[in-house]
Amino acid sequence: MPEEIPGLLERLAEVPDPRHPRDLQHALVLVLALTACAVPAGATSLPAVGEACRIQPRRAS
């Protein structure tokens, strides 16, 4: 049944976060989800993932 199959965010939320709590700026599930979107969009390194996740201003049409 589809309701029994966990979605990507539920699976990513199960990943243990090894970071020290004082160093946290973003939830690990958010970092992993954004990375999961950035890699298929062409990001090939951690800096590229960061660039892909930056909010870009809208261009005038």
Phi and psi in radians as a Rosetta constraint file:
Dihedral C 1 N 2 CA 2 C 2 CIRCULARHARMONIC -1.022 0.35
Dihedral N 2 CA 2 C 2 N 3 CIRCULARHARMONIC -0.607 0.35
Dihedral C 2 N 3 CA 3 C 3 CIRCULARHARMONIC -1.199 0.35
Dihedral N 3 CA 3 C 3 N 4 CIRCULARHARMONIC -0.230 0.35
Dihedral C 3 N 4 CA 4 C 4 CIRCULARHARMONIC -1.613 0.35
Dihedral N 4 CA 4 C 4 N 5 CIRCULARHARMONIC -0.190 0.35
Dihedral C 4 N 5 CA 5 C 5 CIRCULARHARMONIC -1.623 0.35
Dihedral N 5 CA 5 C 5 N 6 CIRCULARHARMONIC 2.064 0.35
Dihedral C 5 N 6 CA 6 C 6 CIRCULARHARMONIC -1.155 0.35
Dihedral N 6 CA 6 C 6 N 7 CIRCULARHARMONIC 2.541 0.35
Dihedral C 6 N 7 CA 7 C 7 CIRCULARHARMONIC -1.432 0.35
Dihedral N 7 CA 7 C 7 N 8 CIRCULARHARMONIC 3.066 0.35
Dihedral C 7 N 8 CA 8 C 8 CIRCULARHARMONIC -1.019 0.35
Dihedral N 8 CA 8 C 8 N 9 CIRCULARHARMONIC -0.810 0.35
Dihedral C 8 N 9 CA 9 C 9 CIRCULARHARMONIC -1.104 0.35
Dihedral N 9 CA 9 C 9 N 10 CIRCULARHARMONIC -0.657 0.35
Dihedral C 9 N 10 CA 10 C 10 CIRCULARHARMONIC -1.137 0.35
Dihedral N 10 CA 10 C 10 N 11 CIRCULARHARMONIC -0.707 0.35
Dihedral C 10 N 11 CA 11 C 11 CIRCULARHARMONIC -1.160 0.35
Dihedral N 11 CA 11 C 11 N 12 CIRCULARHARMONIC -0.771 0.35
Dihedral C 11 N 12 CA 12 C 12 CIRCULARHARMONIC -1.125 0.35
Dihedral N 12 CA 12 C 12 N 13 CIRCULARHARMONIC -0.573 0.35
Dihedral C 12 N 13 CA 13 C 13 CIRCULARHARMONIC -1.167 0.35
Dihedral N 13 CA 13 C 13 N 14 CIRCULARHARMONIC -0.312 0.35
Dihedral C 13 N 14 CA 14 C 14 CIRCULARHARMONIC -1.435 0.35
Dihedral N 14 CA 14 C 14 N 15 CIRCULARHARMONIC -0.222 0.35
Dihedral C 14 N 15 CA 15 C 15 CIRCULARHARMONIC -1.238 0.35
Dihedral N 15 CA 15 C 15 N 16 CIRCULARHARMONIC 2.194 0.35
Dihedral C 15 N 16 CA 16 C 16 CIRCULARHARMONIC -1.184 0.35
Dihedral N 16 CA 16 C 16 N 17 CIRCULARHARMONIC 2.451 0.35
Dihedral C 16 N 17 CA 17 C 17 CIRCULARHARMONIC -1.675 0.35
Dihedral N 17 CA 17 C 17 N 18 CIRCULARHARMONIC 1.937 0.35
Dihedral C 17 N 18 CA 18 C 18 CIRCULARHARMONIC -1.438 0.35
Dihedral N 18 CA 18 C 18 N 19 CIRCULARHARMONIC -0.056 0.35
Dihedral C 18 N 19 CA 19 C 19 CIRCULARHARMONIC -1.306 0.35
Dihedral N 19 CA 19 C 19 N 20 CIRCULARHARMONIC 2.657 0.35
Dihedral C 19 N 20 CA 20 C 20 CIRCULARHARMONIC -1.294 0.35
Dihedral N 20 CA 20 C 20 N 21 CIRCULARHARMONIC 2.357 0.35
Dihedral C 20 N 21 CA 21 C 21 CIRCULARHARMONIC -0.941 0.35
Dihedral N 21 CA 21 C 21 N 22 CIRCULARHARMONIC -0.568 0.35
Dihedral C 21 N 22 CA 22 C 22 CIRCULARHARMONIC -1.252 0.35
Dihedral N 22 CA 22 C 22 N 23 CIRCULARHARMONIC -0.294 0.35
Dihedral C 22 N 23 CA 23 C 23 CIRCULARHARMONIC -1.631 0.35
Dihedral N 23 CA 23 C 23 N 24 CIRCULARHARMONIC 0.010 0.35
Dihedral C 23 N 24 CA 24 C 24 CIRCULARHARMONIC -1.401 0.35
Dihedral N 24 CA 24 C 24 N 25 CIRCULARHARMONIC 2.233 0.35
Dihedral C 24 N 25 CA 25 C 25 CIRCULARHARMONIC -1.954 0.35
Dihedral N 25 CA 25 C 25 N 26 CIRCULARHARMONIC -0.518 0.35
Dihedral C 25 N 26 CA 26 C 26 CIRCULARHARMONIC -2.413 0.35
Dihedral N 26 CA 26 C 26 N 27 CIRCULARHARMONIC 2.582 0.35
Dihedral C 26 N 27 CA 27 C 27 CIRCULARHARMONIC -1.113 0.35
Dihedral N 27 CA 27 C 27 N 28 CIRCULARHARMONIC 2.453 0.35
Dihedral C 27 N 28 CA 28 C 28 CIRCULARHARMONIC -1.019 0.35
Dihedral N 28 CA 28 C 28 N 29 CIRCULARHARMONIC -0.684 0.35
Dihedral C 28 N 29 CA 29 C 29 CIRCULARHARMONIC -1.055 0.35
Dihedral N 29 CA 29 C 29 N 30 CIRCULARHARMONIC -0.631 0.35
Dihedral C 29 N 30 CA 30 C 30 CIRCULARHARMONIC -1.181 0.35
Dihedral N 30 CA 30 C 30 N 31 CIRCULARHARMONIC -0.788 0.35
Dihedral C 30 N 31 CA 31 C 31 CIRCULARHARMONIC -1.056 0.35
Dihedral N 31 CA 31 C 31 N 32 CIRCULARHARMONIC -0.784 0.35
Dihedral C 31 N 32 CA 32 C 32 CIRCULARHARMONIC -1.165 0.35
Dihedral N 32 CA 32 C 32 N 33 CIRCULARHARMONIC -0.697 0.35
Dihedral C 32 N 33 CA 33 C 33 CIRCULARHARMONIC -1.158 0.35
Dihedral N 33 CA 33 C 33 N 34 CIRCULARHARMONIC -0.744 0.35
Dihedral C 33 N 34 CA 34 C 34 CIRCULARHARMONIC -1.137 0.35
Dihedral N 34 CA 34 C 34 N 35 CIRCULARHARMONIC -0.660 0.35
Dihedral C 34 N 35 CA 35 C 35 CIRCULARHARMONIC -1.132 0.35
Dihedral N 35 CA 35 C 35 N 36 CIRCULARHARMONIC -0.703 0.35
Dihedral C 35 N 36 CA 36 C 36 CIRCULARHARMONIC -1.090 0.35
Dihedral N 36 CA 36 C 36 N 37 CIRCULARHARMONIC -0.478 0.35
Dihedral C 36 N 37 CA 37 C 37 CIRCULARHARMONIC -1.493 0.35
Dihedral N 37 CA 37 C 37 N 38 CIRCULARHARMONIC -0.639 0.35
Dihedral C 37 N 38 CA 38 C 38 CIRCULARHARMONIC -1.257 0.35
Dihedral N 38 CA 38 C 38 N 39 CIRCULARHARMONIC -0.649 0.35
Dihedral C 38 N 39 CA 39 C 39 CIRCULARHARMONIC -1.098 0.35
Dihedral N 39 CA 39 C 39 N 40 CIRCULARHARMONIC -0.837 0.35
Dihedral C 39 N 40 CA 40 C 40 CIRCULARHARMONIC -1.142 0.35
Dihedral N 40 CA 40 C 40 N 41 CIRCULARHARMONIC -0.358 0.35
Dihedral C 40 N 41 CA 41 C 41 CIRCULARHARMONIC -1.454 0.35
Dihedral N 41 CA 41 C 41 N 42 CIRCULARHARMONIC -0.011 0.35
Dihedral C 41 N 42 CA 42 C 42 CIRCULARHARMONIC 2.039 0.35
Dihedral N 42 CA 42 C 42 N 43 CIRCULARHARMONIC -0.065 0.35
Dihedral C 42 N 43 CA 43 C 43 CIRCULARHARMONIC -1.189 0.35
Dihedral N 43 CA 43 C 43 N 44 CIRCULARHARMONIC 2.275 0.35
Dihedral C 43 N 44 CA 44 C 44 CIRCULARHARMONIC -2.117 0.35
Dihedral N 44 CA 44 C 44 N 45 CIRCULARHARMONIC 0.100 0.35
Dihedral C 44 N 45 CA 45 C 45 CIRCULARHARMONIC -2.650 0.35
Dihedral N 45 CA 45 C 45 N 46 CIRCULARHARMONIC 2.928 0.35
Dihedral C 45 N 46 CA 46 C 46 CIRCULARHARMONIC -1.101 0.35
Dihedral N 46 CA 46 C 46 N 47 CIRCULARHARMONIC -0.742 0.35
Dihedral C 46 N 47 CA 47 C 47 CIRCULARHARMONIC -1.069 0.35
Dihedral N 47 CA 47 C 47 N 48 CIRCULARHARMONIC -0.627 0.35
Dihedral C 47 N 48 CA 48 C 48 CIRCULARHARMONIC -1.172 0.35
Dihedral N 48 CA 48 C 48 N 49 CIRCULARHARMONIC -0.629 0.35
Dihedral C 48 N 49 CA 49 C 49 CIRCULARHARMONIC -1.100 0.35
Dihedral N 49 CA 49 C 49 N 50 CIRCULARHARMONIC -0.766 0.35
Dihedral C 49 N 50 CA 50 C 50 CIRCULARHARMONIC -1.042 0.35
Dihedral N 50 CA 50 C 50 N 51 CIRCULARHARMONIC -0.759 0.35
Dihedral C 50 N 51 CA 51 C 51 CIRCULARHARMONIC -1.127 0.35
Dihedral N 51 CA 51 C 51 N 52 CIRCULARHARMONIC -0.730 0.35
Dihedral C 51 N 52 CA 52 C 52 CIRCULARHARMONIC -1.138 0.35
Dihedral N 52 CA 52 C 52 N 53 CIRCULARHARMONIC -0.462 0.35
Dihedral C 52 N 53 CA 53 C 53 CIRCULARHARMONIC -1.609 0.35
Dihedral N 53 CA 53 C 53 N 54 CIRCULARHARMONIC -0.139 0.35
Dihedral C 53 N 54 CA 54 C 54 CIRCULARHARMONIC -1.189 0.35
Dihedral N 54 CA 54 C 54 N 55 CIRCULARHARMONIC 2.469 0.35
Dihedral C 54 N 55 CA 55 C 55 CIRCULARHARMONIC -1.346 0.35
Dihedral N 55 CA 55 C 55 N 56 CIRCULARHARMONIC 2.137 0.35
Dihedral C 55 N 56 CA 56 C 56 CIRCULARHARMONIC -1.673 0.35
Dihedral N 56 CA 56 C 56 N 57 CIRCULARHARMONIC 2.420 0.35
Dihedral C 56 N 57 CA 57 C 57 CIRCULARHARMONIC -1.151 0.35
Dihedral N 57 CA 57 C 57 N 58 CIRCULARHARMONIC 2.602 0.35
Dihedral C 57 N 58 CA 58 C 58 CIRCULARHARMONIC -1.203 0.35
Dihedral N 58 CA 58 C 58 N 59 CIRCULARHARMONIC 2.447 0.35
Dihedral C 58 N 59 CA 59 C 59 CIRCULARHARMONIC -1.523 0.35
Dihedral N 59 CA 59 C 59 N 60 CIRCULARHARMONIC 2.502 0.35
Dihedral C 59 N 60 CA 60 C 60 CIRCULARHARMONIC -1.190 0.35
Dihedral N 60 CA 60 C 60 N 61 CIRCULARHARMONIC 2.407 0.35
